[in-house]
Amino acid sequence: MKIALIGTGFVADYYMTTLANHPGLQLAGVYDRSPDRLRAFCAFHGARPYESLEAVLAEPQVDIIVNLTTPESHYEITRQALAAGKHVYCEKPLAMQLEQASELVALADAAGLTLATAP
């Protein structure tokens, strides 16, 4: 399965170092709202950059979105990814409010998608 990382802050480096432990996953590319951070991350890891979140979500090869953004962004990005038909693995917390987290679970269930969060 192909994954895309959204968010290239420090936690994304940890995900990159452990990606080799999961041979069933392939990195399709990454996106970050900071062009400088995205450019530096891609140069260091040899990853493909996406020009926008919309471009990642429209990519038919991407099966799973790995949401590594700031906690305040988790709900909205995860909601958009589920609406685009993508499975989502989100860093903790899933959302900042219980009602939002419950909504995401319901969206994933209704669409037959997998939604998981760390740890």
Backbone atoms as SQL, in Angstrom:
CREATE TABLE atoms (id INTEGER PRIMARY KEY, chain TEXT, resi INTEGER, resn TEXT, atom TEXT, x REAL, y REAL, z REAL);
INSERT INTO atoms VALUES
  (1, 'A', 1, 'MET', 'N', 0.840, -1.178, 0.000),
  (2, 'A', 1, 'MET', 'CA', 0.000, 0.000, 0.000),
  (3, 'A', 1, 'MET', 'C', 0.887, 1.244, 0.000),
  (4, 'A', 2, 'LYS', 'N', 0.401, 2.264, -0.659),
  (5, 'A', 2, 'LYS', 'CA', 1.151, 3.515, -0.717),
  (6, 'A', 2, 'LYS', 'C', 0.591, 4.497, 0.305),
  (7, 'A', 3, 'ILE', 'N', 1.525, 5.160, 0.988),
  (8, 'A', 3, 'ILE', 'CA', 1.161, 6.139, 1.994),
  (9, 'A', 3, 'ILE', 'C', 1.693, 7.511, 1.611),
  (10, 'A', 4, 'ALA', 'N', 1.074, 8.521, 2.178),
  (11, 'A', 4, 'ALA', 'CA', 1.571, 9.890, 2.053),
  (12, 'A', 4, 'ALA', 'C', 1.597, 10.497, 3.449),
  (13, 'A', 5, 'LEU', 'N', 2.695, 11.152, 3.777),
  (14, 'A', 5, 'LEU', 'CA', 2.809, 11.846, 5.049),
  (15, 'A', 5, 'LEU', 'C', 2.332, 13.277, 4.872),
  (16, 'A', 6, 'ILE', 'N', 1.491, 13.726, 5.782),
  (17, 'A', 6, 'ILE', 'CA', 1.074, 15.111, 5.817),
  (18, 'A', 6, 'ILE', 'C', 1.679, 15.695, 7.086),
  (19, 'A', 7, 'GLY', 'N', 2.576, 16.648, 6.908),
  (20, 'A', 7, 'GLY', 'CA', 3.310, 17.231, 8.036),
  (21, 'A', 7, 'GLY', 'C', 4.711, 16.661, 8.079),
  (22, 'A', 8, 'THR', 'N', 5.694, 17.545, 8.015),
  (23, 'A', 8, 'THR', 'CA', 7.095, 17.089, 7.984),
  (24, 'A', 8, 'THR', 'C', 7.895, 17.658, 9.155),
  (25, 'A', 9, 'GLY', 'N', 7.233, 17.849, 10.290),
  (26, 'A', 9, 'GLY', 'CA', 7.940, 18.280, 11.492),
  (27, 'A', 9, 'GLY', 'C', 8.788, 17.145, 12.045),
  (28, 'A', 10, 'PHE', 'N', 9.301, 17.334, 13.260),
  (29, 'A', 10, 'PHE', 'CA', 10.277, 16.381, 13.803),
  (30, 'A', 10, 'PHE', 'C', 9.749, 14.959, 13.905),
  (31, 'A', 11, 'VAL', 'N', 8.460, 14.771, 14.178),
  (32, 'A', 11, 'VAL', 'CA', 7.942, 13.403, 14.313),
  (33, 'A', 11, 'VAL', 'C', 7.978, 12.664, 12.975),
  (34, 'A', 12, 'ALA', 'N', 7.913, 13.379, 11.863),
  (35, 'A', 12, 'ALA', 'CA', 7.962, 12.736, 10.549),
  (36, 'A', 12, 'ALA', 'C', 9.293, 12.022, 10.331),
  (37, 'A', 13, 'ASP', 'N', 10.363, 12.545, 10.895),
  (38, 'A', 13, 'ASP', 'CA', 11.662, 11.879, 10.774),
  (39, 'A', 13, 'ASP', 'C', 11.637, 10.505, 11.432),
  (40, 'A', 14, 'TYR', 'N', 10.954, 10.386, 12.566),
  (41, 'A', 14, 'TYR', 'CA', 10.828, 9.084, 13.229),
  (42, 'A', 14, 'TYR', 'C', 10.066, 8.097, 12.353),
  (43, 'A', 15, 'TYR', 'N', 9.020, 8.571, 11.719),
  (44, 'A', 15, 'TYR', 'CA', 8.255, 7.701, 10.826),
  (45, 'A', 15, 'TYR', 'C', 9.116, 7.243, 9.643),
  (46, 'A', 16, 'MET', 'N', 9.937, 8.126, 9.128),
  (47, 'A', 16, 'MET', 'CA', 10.810, 7.760, 8.006),
  (48, 'A', 16, 'MET', 'C', 11.831, 6.702, 8.411),
  (49, 'A', 17, 'THR', 'N', 12.364, 6.800, 9.625),
  (50, 'A', 17, 'THR', 'CA', 13.372, 5.826, 10.049),
  (51, 'A', 17, 'THR', 'C', 12.764, 4.449, 10.293),
  (52, 'A', 18, 'THR', 'N', 11.484, 4.391, 10.610),
  (53, 'A', 18, 'THR', 'CA', 10.852, 3.091, 10.868),
  (54, 'A', 18, 'THR', 'C', 10.093, 2.542, 9.661),
  (55, 'A', 19, 'LEU', 'N', 9.996, 3.307, 8.602),
  (56, 'A', 19, 'LEU', 'CA', 9.264, 2.862, 7.412),
  (57, 'A', 19, 'LEU', 'C', 9.845, 1.563, 6.844),
  (58, 'A', 20, 'ALA', 'N', 11.144, 1.406, 6.923),
  (59, 'A', 20, 'ALA', 'CA', 11.789, 0.190, 6.404),
  (60, 'A', 20, 'ALA', 'C', 11.326, -1.066, 7.147),
  (61, 'A', 21, 'ASN', 'N', 10.813, -0.905, 8.365),
  (62, 'A', 21, 'ASN', 'CA', 10.311, -2.041, 9.148),
  (63, 'A', 21, 'ASN', 'C', 8.955, -2.534, 8.650),
  (64, 'A', 22, 'HIS', 'N', 8.381, -1.832, 7.684),
  (65, 'A', 22, 'HIS', 'CA', 7.056, -2.164, 7.169),
  (66, 'A', 22, 'HIS', 'C', 7.128, -2.317, 5.647),
  (67, 'A', 23, 'PRO', 'N', 7.635, -3.451, 5.167),
  (68, 'A', 23, 'PRO', 'CA', 7.846, -3.628, 3.732),
  (69, 'A', 23, 'PRO', 'C', 6.569, -3.574, 2.893),
  (70, 'A', 24, 'GLY', 'N', 5.421, -3.694, 3.519),
  (71, 'A', 24, 'GLY', 'CA', 4.168, -3.616, 2.783),
  (72, 'A', 24, 'GLY', 'C', 3.740, -2.186, 2.487),
  (73, 'A', 25, 'LEU', 'N', 4.481, -1.220, 3.017),
  (74, 'A', 25, 'LEU', 'CA', 4.153, 0.187, 2.806),
  (75, 'A', 25, 'LEU', 'C', 5.194, 0.852, 1.929),
  (76, 'A', 26, 'GLN', 'N', 4.742, 1.677, 1.016),
  (77, 'A', 26, 'GLN', 'CA', 5.625, 2.468, 0.154),
  (78, 'A', 26, 'GLN', 'C', 5.249, 3.922, 0.305),
  (79, 'A', 27, 'LEU', 'N', 6.249, 4.780, 0.408),
  (80, 'A', 27, 'LEU', 'CA', 6.002, 6.211, 0.514),
  (81, 'A', 27, 'LEU', 'C', 5.768, 6.794, -0.869),
  (82, 'A', 28, 'ALA', 'N', 4.559, 7.314, -1.092),
  (83, 'A', 28, 'ALA', 'CA', 4.246, 7.968, -2.364),
  (84, 'A', 28, 'ALA', 'C', 4.768, 9.396, -2.375),
  (85, 'A', 29, 'GLY', 'N', 4.722, 10.059, -1.225),
  (86, 'A', 29, 'GLY', 'CA', 5.191, 11.435, -1.143),
  (87, 'A', 29, 'GLY', 'C', 4.761, 12.079, 0.157),
  (88, 'A', 30, 'VAL', 'N', 5.108, 13.356, 0.275),
  (89, 'A', 30, 'VAL', 'CA', 4.834, 14.098, 1.500),
  (90, 'A', 30, 'VAL', 'C', 4.344, 15.500, 1.170),
  (91, 'A', 31, 'TYR', 'N', 3.639, 16.085, 2.128),
  (92, 'A', 31, 'TYR', 'CA', 3.202, 17.468, 1.996),
  (93, 'A', 31, 'TYR', 'C', 3.327, 18.167, 3.345),
  (94, 'A', 32, 'ASP', 'N', 3.698, 19.427, 3.291),
  (95, 'A', 32, 'ASP', 'CA', 3.727, 20.280, 4.474),
  (96, 'A', 32, 'ASP', 'C', 3.318, 21.678, 4.039),
  (97, 'A', 33, 'ARG', 'N', 2.608, 22.386, 4.906),
  (98, 'A', 33, 'ARG', 'CA', 2.166, 23.738, 4.554),
  (99, 'A', 33, 'ARG', 'C', 3.314, 24.731, 4.511),
  (100, 'A', 34, 'SER', 'N', 4.456, 24.361, 5.102),
  (101, 'A', 34, 'SER', 'CA', 5.648, 25.209, 5.051),
  (102, 'A', 34, 'SER', 'C', 6.522, 24.755, 3.881),
  (103, 'A', 35, 'PRO', 'N', 6.625, 25.570, 2.828),
  (104, 'A', 35, 'PRO', 'CA', 7.454, 25.167, 1.678),
  (105, 'A', 35, 'PRO', 'C', 8.915, 24.917, 2.051),
  (106, 'A', 36, 'ASP', 'N', 9.454, 25.707, 2.962),
  (107, 'A', 36, 'ASP', 'CA', 10.850, 25.518, 3.367),
  (108, 'A', 36, 'ASP', 'C', 11.041, 24.195, 4.097),
  (109, 'A', 37, 'ARG', 'N', 10.139, 23.894, 5.022),
  (110, 'A', 37, 'ARG', 'CA', 10.241, 22.630, 5.761),
  (111, 'A', 37, 'ARG', 'C', 10.042, 21.447, 4.816),
  (112, 'A', 38, 'LEU', 'N', 9.093, 21.560, 3.889),
  (113, 'A', 38, 'LEU', 'CA', 8.850, 20.497, 2.909),
  (114, 'A', 38, 'LEU', 'C', 10.084, 20.271, 2.047),
  (115, 'A', 39, 'ARG', 'N', 10.673, 21.336, 1.557),
  (116, 'A', 39, 'ARG', 'CA', 11.856, 21.232, 0.698),
  (117, 'A', 39, 'ARG', 'C', 13.017, 20.568, 1.449),
  (118, 'A', 40, 'ALA', 'N', 13.256, 20.985, 2.689),
  (119, 'A', 40, 'ALA', 'CA', 14.358, 20.418, 3.479),
  (120, 'A', 40, 'ALA', 'C', 14.118, 18.932, 3.770),
  (121, 'A', 41, 'PHE', 'N', 12.894, 18.580, 4.124),
  (122, 'A', 41, 'PHE', 'CA', 12.558, 17.185, 4.433),
  (123, 'A', 41, 'PHE', 'C', 12.766, 16.305, 3.202),
  (124, 'A', 42, 'CYS', 'N', 12.254, 16.758, 2.063),
  (125, 'A', 42, 'CYS', 'CA', 12.367, 15.973, 0.826),
  (126, 'A', 42, 'CYS', 'C', 13.821, 15.829, 0.391),
  (127, 'A', 43, 'ALA', 'N', 14.604, 16.882, 0.553),
  (128, 'A', 43, 'ALA', 'CA', 16.025, 16.805, 0.195),
  (129, 'A', 43, 'ALA', 'C', 16.749, 15.808, 1.092),
  (130, 'A', 44, 'PHE', 'N', 16.439, 15.818, 2.368),
  (131, 'A', 44, 'PHE', 'CA', 17.121, 14.935, 3.313),
  (132, 'A', 44, 'PHE', 'C', 16.719, 13.476, 3.117),
  (133, 'A', 45, 'HIS', 'N', 15.429, 13.228, 2.914),
  (134, 'A', 45, 'HIS', 'CA', 14.933, 11.852, 2.834),
  (135, 'A', 45, 'HIS', 'C', 14.750, 11.343, 1.406),
  (136, 'A', 46, 'GLY', 'N', 14.934, 12.200, 0.421),
  (137, 'A', 46, 'GLY', 'CA', 14.729, 11.786, -0.960),
  (138, 'A', 46, 'GLY', 'C', 13.273, 11.493, -1.272),
  (139, 'A', 47, 'ALA', 'N', 12.384, 12.207, -0.611),
  (140, 'A', 47, 'ALA', 'CA', 10.944, 11.982, -0.788),
  (141, 'A', 47, 'ALA', 'C', 10.373, 12.902, -1.861),
  (142, 'A', 48, 'ARG', 'N', 9.269, 12.469, -2.429),
  (143, 'A', 48, 'ARG', 'CA', 8.567, 13.263, -3.437),
  (144, 'A', 48, 'ARG', 'C', 7.659, 14.277, -2.736),
  (145, 'A', 49, 'PRO', 'N', 7.779, 15.560, -3.077),
  (146, 'A', 49, 'PRO', 'CA', 6.884, 16.556, -2.479),
  (147, 'A', 49, 'PRO', 'C', 5.586, 16.682, -3.272),
  (148, 'A', 50, 'TYR', 'N', 4.501, 16.901, -2.566),
  (149, 'A', 50, 'TYR', 'CA', 3.233, 17.285, -3.187),
  (150, 'A', 50, 'TYR', 'C', 3.075, 18.788, -3.003),
  (151, 'A', 51, 'GLU', 'N', 2.475, 19.443, -3.990),
  (152, 'A', 51, 'GLU', 'CA', 2.353, 20.903, -3.951),
  (153, 'A', 51, 'GLU', 'C', 1.207, 21.382, -3.072),
  (154, 'A', 52, 'SER', 'N', 0.274, 20.486, -2.717),
  (155, 'A', 52, 'SER', 'CA', -0.849, 20.887, -1.879),
  (156, 'A', 52, 'SER', 'C', -1.481, 19.660, -1.233),
  (157, 'A', 53, 'LEU', 'N', -2.257, 19.902, -0.197),
  (158, 'A', 53, 'LEU', 'CA', -3.013, 18.820, 0.419),
  (159, 'A', 53, 'LEU', 'C', -4.007, 18.242, -0.577),
  (160, 'A', 54, 'GLU', 'N', -4.614, 19.111, -1.355),
  (161, 'A', 54, 'GLU', 'CA', -5.580, 18.659, -2.357),
  (162, 'A', 54, 'GLU', 'C', -4.940, 17.711, -3.373),
  (163, 'A', 55, 'ALA', 'N', -3.690, 17.985, -3.739),
  (164, 'A', 55, 'ALA', 'CA', -2.983, 17.117, -4.682),
  (165, 'A', 55, 'ALA', 'C', -2.750, 15.729, -4.085),
  (166, 'A', 56, 'VAL', 'N', -2.424, 15.676, -2.797),
  (167, 'A', 56, 'VAL', 'CA', -2.241, 14.380, -2.134),
  (168, 'A', 56, 'VAL', 'C', -3.556, 13.613, -2.116),
  (169, 'A', 57, 'LEU', 'N', -4.620, 14.298, -1.720),
  (170, 'A', 57, 'LEU', 'CA', -5.910, 13.630, -1.583),
  (171, 'A', 57, 'LEU', 'C', -6.476, 13.180, -2.924),
  (172, 'A', 58, 'ALA', 'N', -6.082, 13.851, -3.994),
  (173, 'A', 58, 'ALA', 'CA', -6.550, 13.479, -5.333),
  (174, 'A', 58, 'ALA', 'C', -5.702, 12.371, -5.960),
  (175, 'A', 59, 'GLU', 'N', -4.586, 12.030, -5.363),
  (176, 'A', 59, 'GLU', 'CA', -3.664, 11.024, -5.906),
  (177, 'A', 59, 'GLU', 'C', -4.265, 9.627, -5.750),
  (178, 'A', 60, 'PRO', 'N', -4.633, 8.975, -6.854),
  (179, 'A', 60, 'PRO', 'CA', -5.272, 7.655, -6.747),
  (180, 'A', 60, 'PRO', 'C', -4.348, 6.577, -6.191),
  (181, 'A', 61, 'GLN', 'N', -3.050, 6.750, -6.308),
  (182, 'A', 61, 'GLN', 'CA', -2.114, 5.739, -5.806),
  (183, 'A', 61, 'GLN', 'C', -1.985, 5.754, -4.290),
  (184, 'A', 62, 'VAL', 'N', -2.361, 6.848, -3.655),
  (185, 'A', 62, 'VAL', 'CA', -2.231, 6.957, -2.196),
  (186, 'A', 62, 'VAL', 'C', -3.416, 6.270, -1.537),
  (187, 'A', 63, 'ASP', 'N', -3.111, 5.242, -0.743),
  (188, 'A', 63, 'ASP', 'CA', -4.137, 4.494, -0.034),
  (189, 'A', 63, 'ASP', 'C', -4.352, 5.022, 1.383),
  (190, 'A', 64, 'ILE', 'N', -3.247, 5.419, 2.024),
  (191, 'A', 64, 'ILE', 'CA', -3.282, 5.800, 3.436),
  (192, 'A', 64, 'ILE', 'C', -2.655, 7.177, 3.620),
  (193, 'A', 65, 'ILE', 'N', -3.353, 8.024, 4.340),
  (194, 'A', 65, 'ILE', 'CA', -2.805, 9.310, 4.756),
  (195, 'A', 65, 'ILE', 'C', -2.292, 9.147, 6.175),
  (196, 'A', 66, 'VAL', 'N', -1.051, 9.547, 6.398),
  (197, 'A', 66, 'VAL', 'CA', -0.467, 9.556, 7.738),
  (198, 'A', 66, 'VAL', 'C', -0.434, 11.017, 8.170),
  (199, 'A', 67, 'ASN', 'N', -1.315, 11.363, 9.101),
  (200, 'A', 67, 'ASN', 'CA', -1.497, 12.747, 9.527),
  (201, 'A', 67, 'ASN', 'C', -0.557, 13.060, 10.685),
  (202, 'A', 68, 'LEU', 'N', 0.508, 13.793, 10.361),
  (203, 'A', 68, 'LEU', 'CA', 1.529, 14.152, 11.353),
  (204, 'A', 68, 'LEU', 'C', 1.550, 15.658, 11.600),
  (205, 'A', 69, 'THR', 'N', 0.429, 16.301, 11.394),
  (206, 'A', 69, 'THR', 'CA', 0.336, 17.743, 11.559),
  (207, 'A', 69, 'THR', 'C', 0.184, 18.094, 13.038),
  (208, 'A', 70, 'THR', 'N', 0.012, 19.378, 13.317),
  (209, 'A', 70, 'THR', 'CA', -0.191, 19.809, 14.700),
  (210, 'A', 70, 'THR', 'C', -1.551, 19.299, 15.194),
  (211, 'A', 71, 'PRO', 'N', -1.680, 19.049, 16.493),
  (212, 'A', 71, 'PRO', 'CA', -2.936, 18.511, 17.011),
  (213, 'A', 71, 'PRO', 'C', -4.175, 19.322, 16.612),
  (214, 'A', 72, 'GLU', 'N', -4.043, 20.615, 16.524),
  (215, 'A', 72, 'GLU', 'CA', -5.177, 21.463, 16.162),
  (216, 'A', 72, 'GLU', 'C', -5.640, 21.214, 14.725),
  (217, 'A', 73, 'SER', 'N', -4.791, 20.652, 13.900),
  (218, 'A', 73, 'SER', 'CA', -5.113, 20.382, 12.498),
  (219, 'A', 73, 'SER', 'C', -5.595, 18.957, 12.256),
  (220, 'A', 74, 'HIS', 'N', -5.456, 18.089, 13.231),
  (221, 'A', 74, 'HIS', 'CA', -5.760, 16.671, 13.036),
  (222, 'A', 74, 'HIS', 'C', -7.185, 16.435, 12.546),
  (223, 'A', 75, 'TYR', 'N', -8.152, 17.062, 13.193),
  (224, 'A', 75, 'TYR', 'CA', -9.551, 16.828, 12.839),
  (225, 'A', 75, 'TYR', 'C', -9.822, 17.199, 11.381),
  (226, 'A', 76, 'GLU', 'N', -9.467, 18.407, 10.987),
  (227, 'A', 76, 'GLU', 'CA', -9.818, 18.884, 9.643),
  (228, 'A', 76, 'GLU', 'C', -9.111, 18.082, 8.556),
  (229, 'A', 77, 'ILE', 'N', -7.842, 17.799, 8.730),
  (230, 'A', 77, 'ILE', 'CA', -7.104, 17.049, 7.707),
  (231, 'A', 77, 'ILE', 'C', -7.594, 15.605, 7.642),
  (232, 'A', 78, 'THR', 'N', -7.840, 15.006, 8.780),
  (233, 'A', 78, 'THR', 'CA', -8.362, 13.638, 8.794),
  (234, 'A', 78, 'THR', 'C', -9.747, 13.594, 8.158),
  (235, 'A', 79, 'ARG', 'N', -10.590, 14.573, 8.448),
  (236, 'A', 79, 'ARG', 'CA', -11.928, 14.638, 7.857),
  (237, 'A', 79, 'ARG', 'C', -11.839, 14.731, 6.336),
  (238, 'A', 80, 'GLN', 'N', -10.952, 15.591, 5.845),
  (239, 'A', 80, 'GLN', 'CA', -10.784, 15.736, 4.395),
  (240, 'A', 80, 'GLN', 'C', -10.267, 14.443, 3.763),
  (241, 'A', 81, 'ALA', 'N', -9.340, 13.787, 4.434),
  (242, 'A', 81, 'ALA', 'CA', -8.783, 12.540, 3.899),
  (243, 'A', 81, 'ALA', 'C', -9.849, 11.449, 3.825),
  (244, 'A', 82, 'LEU', 'N', -10.650, 11.328, 4.869),
  (245, 'A', 82, 'LEU', 'CA', -11.726, 10.339, 4.857),
  (246, 'A', 82, 'LEU', 'C', -12.738, 10.660, 3.756),
  (247, 'A', 83, 'ALA', 'N', -13.063, 11.933, 3.598),
  (248, 'A', 83, 'ALA', 'CA', -14.000, 12.343, 2.552),
  (249, 'A', 83, 'ALA', 'C', -13.456, 12.018, 1.162),
  (250, 'A', 84, 'ALA', 'N', -12.120, 11.998, 1.034),
  (251, 'A', 84, 'ALA', 'CA', -11.485, 11.664, -0.243),
  (252, 'A', 84, 'ALA', 'C', -11.340, 10.156, -0.434),
  (253, 'A', 85, 'GLY', 'N', -11.818, 9.372, 0.524),
  (254, 'A', 85, 'GLY', 'CA', -11.765, 7.923, 0.396),
  (255, 'A', 85, 'GLY', 'C', -10.445, 7.297, 0.801),
  (256, 'A', 86, 'LYS', 'N', -9.682, 7.989, 1.644),
  (257, 'A', 86, 'LYS', 'CA', -8.385, 7.478, 2.083),
  (258, 'A', 86, 'LYS', 'C', -8.493, 6.895, 3.492),
  (259, 'A', 87, 'HIS', 'N', -7.777, 5.815, 3.740),
  (260, 'A', 87, 'HIS', 'CA', -7.588, 5.330, 5.098),
  (261, 'A', 87, 'HIS', 'C', -6.685, 6.350, 5.795),
  (262, 'A', 88, 'VAL', 'N', -6.800, 6.459, 7.122),
  (263, 'A', 88, 'VAL', 'CA', -6.017, 7.460, 7.843),
  (264, 'A', 88, 'VAL', 'C', -5.398, 6.863, 9.092),
  (265, 'A', 89, 'TYR', 'N', -4.113, 7.167, 9.258),
  (266, 'A', 89, 'TYR', 'CA', -3.416, 6.943, 10.525),
  (267, 'A', 89, 'TYR', 'C', -3.025, 8.321, 11.023),
  (268, 'A', 90, 'CYS', 'N', -3.489, 8.682, 12.202),
  (269, 'A', 90, 'CYS', 'CA', -3.291, 10.029, 12.729),
  (270, 'A', 90, 'CYS', 'C', -2.478, 9.975, 14.013),
  (271, 'A', 91, 'GLU', 'N', -1.529, 10.873, 14.134),
  (272, 'A', 91, 'GLU', 'CA', -0.824, 11.027, 15.403),
  (273, 'A', 91, 'GLU', 'C', -1.837, 11.451, 16.457),
  (274, 'A', 92, 'LYS', 'N', -1.479, 11.280, 17.707),
  (275, 'A', 92, 'LYS', 'CA', -2.380, 11.644, 18.797),
  (276, 'A', 92, 'LYS', 'C', -2.386, 13.153, 19.014),
  (277, 'A', 93, 'PRO', 'N', -3.478, 13.696, 19.435),
  (278, 'A', 93, 'PRO', 'CA', -4.806, 13.123, 19.583),
  (279, 'A', 93, 'PRO', 'C', -5.534, 13.103, 18.241),
  (280, 'A', 94, 'LEU', 'N', -6.549, 12.288, 18.134),
  (281, 'A', 94, 'LEU', 'CA', -7.314, 12.215, 16.897),
  (282, 'A', 94, 'LEU', 'C', -7.992, 13.548, 16.603),
  (283, 'A', 95, 'ALA', 'N', -8.489, 14.201, 17.639),
  (284, 'A', 95, 'ALA', 'CA', -9.127, 15.514, 17.513),
  (285, 'A', 95, 'ALA', 'C', -9.009, 16.209, 18.865),
  (286, 'A', 96, 'MET', 'N', -9.282, 17.487, 18.880),
  (287, 'A', 96, 'MET', 'CA', -9.177, 18.248, 20.121),
  (288, 'A', 96, 'MET', 'C', -10.455, 18.172, 20.954),
  (289, 'A', 97, 'GLN', 'N', -11.548, 17.721, 20.347),
  (290, 'A', 97, 'GLN', 'CA', -12.815, 17.577, 21.056),
  (291, 'A', 97, 'GLN', 'C', -13.371, 16.174, 20.812),
  (292, 'A', 98, 'LEU', 'N', -13.964, 15.610, 21.842),
  (293, 'A', 98, 'LEU', 'CA', -14.519, 14.261, 21.746),
  (294, 'A', 98, 'LEU', 'C', -15.563, 14.156, 20.634),
  (295, 'A', 99, 'GLU', 'N', -16.381, 15.176, 20.483),
  (296, 'A', 99, 'GLU', 'CA', -17.416, 15.152, 19.452),
  (297, 'A', 99, 'GLU', 'C', -16.795, 15.054, 18.058),
  (298, 'A', 100, 'GLN', 'N', -15.688, 15.746, 17.841),
  (299, 'A', 100, 'GLN', 'CA', -15.005, 15.700, 16.548),
  (300, 'A', 100, 'GLN', 'C', -14.419, 14.312, 16.311),
  (301, 'A', 101, 'ALA', 'N', -13.805, 13.743, 17.328),
  (302, 'A', 101, 'ALA', 'CA', -13.242, 12.395, 17.197),
  (303, 'A', 101, 'ALA', 'C', -14.345, 11.383, 16.883),
  (304, 'A', 102, 'SER', 'N', -15.471, 11.508, 17.557),
  (305, 'A', 102, 'SER', 'CA', -16.611, 10.610, 17.304),
  (306, 'A', 102, 'SER', 'C', -17.117, 10.762, 15.877),
  (307, 'A', 103, 'GLU', 'N', -17.140, 11.985, 15.394),
  (308, 'A', 103, 'GLU', 'CA', -17.571, 12.232, 14.011),
  (309, 'A', 103, 'GLU', 'C', -16.638, 11.546, 13.019),
  (310, 'A', 104, 'LEU', 'N', -15.321, 11.625, 13.266),
  (311, 'A', 104, 'LEU', 'CA', -14.351, 10.991, 12.373),
  (312, 'A', 104, 'LEU', 'C', -14.528, 9.478, 12.358),
  (313, 'A', 105, 'VAL', 'N', -14.758, 8.890, 13.521),
  (314, 'A', 105, 'VAL', 'CA', -14.979, 7.446, 13.601),
  (315, 'A', 105, 'VAL', 'C', -16.228, 7.071, 12.804),
  (316, 'A', 106, 'ALA', 'N', -17.277, 7.855, 12.942),
  (317, 'A', 106, 'ALA', 'CA', -18.514, 7.580, 12.206),
  (318, 'A', 106, 'ALA', 'C', -18.310, 7.726, 10.700),
  (319, 'A', 107, 'LEU', 'N', -17.556, 8.746, 10.286),
  (320, 'A', 107, 'LEU', 'CA', -17.273, 8.933, 8.855),
  (321, 'A', 107, 'LEU', 'C', -16.506, 7.738, 8.291),
  (322, 'A', 108, 'ALA', 'N', -15.498, 7.292, 9.015),
  (323, 'A', 108, 'ALA', 'CA', -14.697, 6.152, 8.562),
  (324, 'A', 108, 'ALA', 'C', -15.557, 4.897, 8.483),
  (325, 'A', 109, 'ASP', 'N', -16.347, 4.657, 9.505),
  (326, 'A', 109, 'ASP', 'CA', -17.231, 3.471, 9.511),
  (327, 'A', 109, 'ASP', 'C', -18.191, 3.501, 8.320),
  (328, 'A', 110, 'ALA', 'N', -18.811, 4.652, 8.089),
  (329, 'A', 110, 'ALA', 'CA', -19.786, 4.769, 7.008),
  (330, 'A', 110, 'ALA', 'C', -19.157, 4.529, 5.645),
  (331, 'A', 111, 'ALA', 'N', -17.880, 4.917, 5.500),
  (332, 'A', 111, 'ALA', 'CA', -17.199, 4.773, 4.218),
  (333, 'A', 111, 'ALA', 'C', -16.445, 3.454, 4.088),
  (334, 'A', 112, 'GLY', 'N', -16.434, 2.651, 5.141),
  (335, 'A', 112, 'GLY', 'CA', -15.693, 1.397, 5.106),
  (336, 'A', 112, 'GLY', 'C', -14.188, 1.595, 5.102),
  (337, 'A', 113, 'LEU', 'N', -13.744, 2.674, 5.752),
  (338, 'A', 113, 'LEU', 'CA', -12.324, 3.010, 5.794),
  (339, 'A', 113, 'LEU', 'C', -11.745, 2.718, 7.169),
  (340, 'A', 114, 'THR', 'N', -10.452, 2.470, 7.210),
  (341, 'A', 114, 'THR', 'CA', -9.773, 2.262, 8.465),
  (342, 'A', 114, 'THR', 'C', -9.273, 3.604, 8.984),
  (343, 'A', 115, 'LEU', 'N', -9.534, 3.854, 10.250),
  (344, 'A', 115, 'LEU', 'CA', -9.056, 5.044, 10.950),
  (345, 'A', 115, 'LEU', 'C', -8.347, 4.583, 12.193),
  (346, 'A', 116, 'ALA', 'N', -7.090, 4.956, 12.333),
  (347, 'A', 116, 'ALA', 'CA', -6.309, 4.579, 13.491),
  (348, 'A', 116, 'ALA', 'C', -5.551, 5.793, 14.001),
  (349, 'A', 117, 'THR', 'N', -5.194, 5.730, 15.270),
  (350, 'A', 117, 'THR', 'CA', -4.431, 6.830, 15.861),
  (351, 'A', 117, 'THR', 'C', -3.366, 6.260, 16.785),
  (352, 'A', 118, 'ALA', 'N', -2.316, 7.035, 16.975),
  (353, 'A', 118, 'ALA', 'CA', -1.200, 6.620, 17.814),
  (354, 'A', 118, 'ALA', 'C', -1.475, 6.992, 19.253),
  (355, 'A', 119, 'PRO', 'N', -0.800, 6.353, 20.127),
  (356, 'A', 119, 'PRO', 'CA', -0.657, 4.901, 20.296),
  (357, 'A', 119, 'PRO', 'C', -1.956, 4.291, 20.714);
